[in-house]
Amino acid sequence: MRLRISCMQCMRENFQADPEVMAAEMRDDGLFIVVCGRGHRSVTALQQQKFEVLFEIGAMALLDGYPREAVTSMASALERFYEYYTRVISIKNNIVDETYDQTWKWVVNQSERQFGAYLFVYMMENRAAAATIEDVKPELSGASKAQTRTWREFRNAVVHKGYIPTSDEALAYGDIVYSHINAMVDELKKQYPAQMEKATFKHLSRAFPEVRDEPFSTMGVPTVVSLSRGDSPAPTLGEALQHLRKYMGWLHIR
């Protein structure tokens, strides 16, 4: 996944209306570091959380005809959303970053432990059991519900057993994840908007060690699942993919 990044220093120094645009490859930390033709080094931090980026990668893989890669990315996006949820609640409860990170390290390598952490954090915060999709089955053409895998079974078959899904299967199961994350994001926005804002600031602050005295900027991009969207998301993943197809050309460099 590569994005179009403009040189901020050229824009500041020369007031160029059409500055040099460079292709910058996504890094795990969400930073884009580019050097333009004039030798200016710029650091741009992506505002989107990792779960937003991972789901976007999955959606793009589905459009490009790679359903297995789409499923693995969407499954990872869901896991990272659970981490994001626990971090927002930790901020709400005034847990400092060092304490959170020290605790999270005990579950960071085991997805089931992370899921369990999310379930109990949700329960303690809301005094109710969290809605989950582990045992949800989609409607699949030509297959009864009795023949259809649950999301958990399907994910494990793809991730751990080498199962190669069809595009229709990937879309159907991806829609379960899409709807679940959007519902939970809507819940967070209603309950914890201030904590979400703080989580974004903490997310962007990861760029500070890279910046030194160089130009630094932040960048937000539209994503299929989004924390910053002002309007309602598309009702289904299929419709969201239609919107993604329209802006992929000018936003992403293939």
C-alpha positions as CSV (number, residue, x, y, z in Angstrom):
1,M,0.0,0.0,0.0
2,R,1.5,3.3,-1.2
3,L,0.2,6.8,-0.9
4,R,0.9,10.0,-2.7
5,I,2.9,12.3,-0.4
6,S,3.8,16.0,-1.2
7,C,7.0,17.6,0.0
8,M,5.9,20.0,2.8
9,Q,9.2,21.9,2.8
10,C,8.9,22.7,-0.9
11,M,5.4,24.0,-0.3
12,R,6.6,26.2,2.6
13,E,9.8,27.5,0.9
14,N,8.5,28.1,-2.6
15,F,4.7,28.3,-2.1
16,Q,4.4,25.8,-4.9
17,A,0.8,25.2,-5.9
18,D,1.8,21.9,-7.5
19,P,4.6,20.5,-5.4
20,E,6.5,17.3,-6.1
21,V,4.4,14.2,-5.3
22,M,6.2,11.0,-4.2
23,A,5.2,7.4,-3.7
24,A,5.6,6.4,-0.1
25,E,5.3,2.9,1.1
26,M,3.4,2.1,4.2
27,R,5.4,1.2,7.3
28,D,4.2,-0.7,10.3
29,D,4.4,2.4,12.4
30,G,2.2,4.4,10.0
31,L,4.9,6.9,9.1
32,F,5.8,8.0,5.6
33,I,9.4,9.3,5.2
34,V,10.2,10.7,1.8
35,V,13.0,12.7,0.2
36,C,12.1,14.9,-2.7
37,G,14.2,15.9,-5.8
38,R,15.6,18.9,-3.9
39,G,16.8,16.7,-1.1
40,H,14.2,17.7,1.5
41,R,13.4,14.9,3.9
42,S,9.8,15.0,5.2
43,V,8.0,12.8,7.8
44,T,4.2,12.4,7.5
45,A,2.2,10.5,10.1
46,L,-1.0,8.8,9.1
47,Q,-3.9,9.6,11.4
48,Q,-5.7,6.3,10.8
49,Q,-5.3,3.6,13.5
50,K,-3.8,0.3,12.5
51,F,-7.1,-1.5,12.3
52,E,-8.4,1.0,9.8
53,V,-5.3,0.5,7.6
54,L,-5.4,-3.3,7.8
55,F,-9.1,-3.4,6.8
56,E,-8.3,-1.0,3.9
57,I,-5.5,-3.4,2.8
58,G,-8.0,-6.3,3.0
59,A,-10.6,-4.4,1.0
60,M,-8.1,-3.5,-1.7
61,A,-6.9,-7.1,-1.8
62,L,-10.5,-8.2,-2.4
63,L,-10.9,-5.7,-5.3
64,D,-7.6,-6.9,-6.8
65,G,-8.8,-10.5,-6.7
66,Y,-6.9,-11.9,-3.7
67,P,-9.6,-13.2,-1.4
68,R,-7.3,-15.2,0.9
69,E,-5.1,-12.1,1.6
70,A,-8.3,-10.1,2.1
71,V,-9.5,-12.4,4.8
72,T,-6.2,-12.5,6.7
73,S,-6.0,-8.7,6.6
74,M,-9.6,-8.3,7.8
75,A,-9.0,-10.8,10.6
76,S,-6.0,-8.9,11.7
77,A,-8.0,-5.6,11.6
78,L,-10.5,-7.0,14.0
79,E,-7.8,-8.1,16.4
80,R,-6.3,-4.6,16.3
81,F,-9.7,-3.1,16.8
82,Y,-10.0,-5.0,20.1
83,E,-6.6,-3.6,21.1
84,Y,-7.8,-0.1,20.2
85,Y,-10.9,-0.6,22.3
86,T,-8.9,-1.6,25.4
87,R,-6.6,1.3,24.9
88,V,-9.5,3.8,24.7
89,I,-11.0,2.4,27.9
90,S,-7.6,2.5,29.6
91,I,-7.4,6.2,28.7
92,K,-10.9,6.7,30.2
93,N,-9.6,5.1,33.4
94,N,-6.5,7.3,33.5
95,I,-4.1,4.4,32.9
96,V,-0.7,5.7,31.9
97,D,0.9,4.4,28.6
98,E,3.7,2.6,30.4
99,T,1.3,0.6,32.6
100,Y,-0.9,-0.3,29.6
101,D,2.1,-1.4,27.5
102,Q,3.6,-3.4,30.3
103,T,0.3,-5.2,30.7
104,W,-0.4,-5.7,27.0
105,K,3.0,-7.4,26.4
106,W,1.6,-10.4,28.2
107,V,-1.0,-11.0,25.6
108,V,0.6,-9.4,22.5
109,N,1.6,-12.7,20.9
110,Q,-1.6,-14.6,21.5
111,S,-4.8,-13.5,19.8
112,E,-7.1,-15.5,22.0
113,R,-5.7,-13.7,25.1
114,Q,-6.2,-10.4,23.4
115,F,-9.8,-11.3,22.6
116,G,-10.3,-12.4,26.2
117,A,-8.9,-9.1,27.4
118,Y,-11.3,-7.2,25.2
119,L,-14.3,-9.2,26.5
120,F,-13.5,-8.6,30.2
121,V,-12.7,-4.9,29.6
122,Y,-16.0,-4.4,27.8
123,M,-17.9,-6.3,30.6
124,M,-16.3,-4.3,33.4
125,E,-17.0,-1.0,31.6
126,N,-20.5,-1.6,30.4
127,R,-21.8,-4.1,32.9
128,A,-22.9,-6.3,30.0
129,A,-21.4,-9.0,27.8
130,A,-19.8,-7.8,24.6
131,A,-21.5,-8.6,21.3
132,T,-19.2,-10.9,19.3
133,I,-19.1,-12.4,15.8
134,E,-17.2,-15.6,16.6
135,D,-20.2,-17.8,16.1
136,V,-21.9,-15.8,13.4
137,K,-22.6,-17.4,10.0
138,P,-23.2,-15.4,6.7
139,E,-25.8,-16.2,4.1
140,L,-23.9,-18.1,1.4
141,S,-25.4,-18.9,-2.0
142,G,-25.9,-22.6,-2.5
143,A,-25.1,-23.5,1.2
144,S,-27.4,-24.0,4.1
145,K,-26.6,-22.5,7.5
146,A,-25.8,-26.1,8.7
147,Q,-23.2,-26.4,6.1
148,T,-21.7,-23.0,6.6
149,R,-18.7,-22.2,8.9
150,T,-18.9,-19.7,11.6
151,W,-16.6,-16.6,11.4
152,R,-14.2,-18.3,13.8
153,E,-14.1,-21.6,11.9
154,F,-13.7,-19.8,8.6
155,R,-10.9,-17.5,9.8
156,N,-9.0,-20.4,11.3
157,A,-9.4,-22.4,8.2
158,V,-8.0,-19.6,6.1
159,V,-5.2,-18.4,8.5
160,H,-4.1,-21.7,9.9
161,K,-5.1,-24.4,7.5
162,G,-4.4,-22.9,4.1
163,Y,-8.0,-22.8,3.0
164,I,-8.4,-20.7,-0.2
165,P,-11.8,-18.9,-0.1
166,T,-13.7,-17.7,-3.1
167,S,-14.3,-14.0,-3.6
168,D,-17.9,-14.5,-2.6
169,E,-16.9,-16.2,0.6
170,A,-14.4,-13.5,1.4
171,L,-17.0,-10.8,0.8
172,A,-19.7,-12.5,2.9
173,Y,-17.4,-13.1,5.9
174,G,-15.7,-9.7,5.4
175,D,-19.2,-8.1,5.7
176,I,-19.6,-9.7,9.1
177,V,-16.4,-8.0,10.3
178,Y,-17.2,-4.8,8.6
179,S,-20.6,-4.5,10.2
180,H,-19.2,-5.5,13.7
181,I,-16.4,-2.9,13.7
182,N,-18.7,-0.2,12.4
183,A,-21.2,-0.9,15.2
184,M,-18.5,-0.8,17.8
185,V,-17.0,2.4,16.5
186,D,-20.4,4.0,16.6
187,E,-20.7,2.9,20.2
188,L,-17.3,4.3,21.1
189,K,-18.1,7.6,19.5
190,K,-21.3,8.0,21.6
191,Q,-19.6,7.0,24.9
192,Y,-15.9,8.1,24.7
193,P,-15.3,10.8,22.1
194,A,-12.8,12.6,24.3
195,Q,-10.8,9.4,24.9
196,M,-10.8,8.6,21.2
197,E,-9.3,12.0,20.5
198,K,-6.6,11.4,23.1
199,A,-5.9,8.0,21.5
200,T,-5.4,9.7,18.2
201,F,-3.0,12.2,19.7
202,K,-1.0,9.3,21.3
203,H,-1.1,7.5,18.0
204,L,0.4,10.5,16.1
205,S,3.0,11.1,18.8
206,R,4.9,8.0,17.7
207,A,6.4,10.2,14.9
208,F,8.2,12.6,17.3
209,P,11.4,10.5,17.6
210,E,11.6,10.5,13.8
211,V,11.0,14.2,13.3
212,R,14.1,16.0,14.8
213,D,14.2,19.4,13.1
214,E,12.6,18.2,9.8
215,P,9.2,19.2,8.4
216,F,6.5,17.1,10.0
217,S,2.9,16.8,9.0
218,T,-0.1,14.5,9.6
219,M,-2.3,13.0,6.9
220,G,-5.8,11.6,7.0
221,V,-7.2,9.3,4.3
222,P,-10.7,8.0,3.7
223,T,-10.9,4.3,4.7
224,V,-13.6,1.7,4.5
225,V,-13.9,1.5,8.2
226,S,-13.2,4.9,9.7
227,L,-13.0,6.6,13.1
228,S,-13.2,10.1,11.5
229,R,-16.1,9.6,9.1
230,G,-18.8,12.2,9.7
231,D,-21.5,10.5,7.8
232,S,-22.8,7.0,8.1
233,P,-20.8,4.2,6.6
234,A,-22.1,2.2,3.6
235,P,-24.6,-0.4,4.7
236,T,-22.6,-3.3,3.4
237,L,-19.0,-4.1,2.6
238,G,-20.0,-4.6,-1.1
239,E,-21.3,-1.0,-1.3
240,A,-18.2,0.2,0.5
241,L,-16.0,-1.5,-2.0
242,Q,-17.8,0.4,-4.8
243,H,-16.8,3.7,-3.2
244,L,-13.2,2.4,-2.6
245,R,-12.8,1.5,-6.3
246,K,-13.7,5.2,-7.2
247,Y,-10.9,6.8,-5.1
248,M,-8.2,4.2,-5.3
249,G,-6.8,5.6,-8.4
250,W,-6.0,9.1,-7.2
251,L,-5.2,8.3,-3.6
252,H,-3.1,5.1,-3.9
253,I,-0.2,4.5,-6.2
254,R,-0.4,0.9,-7.5
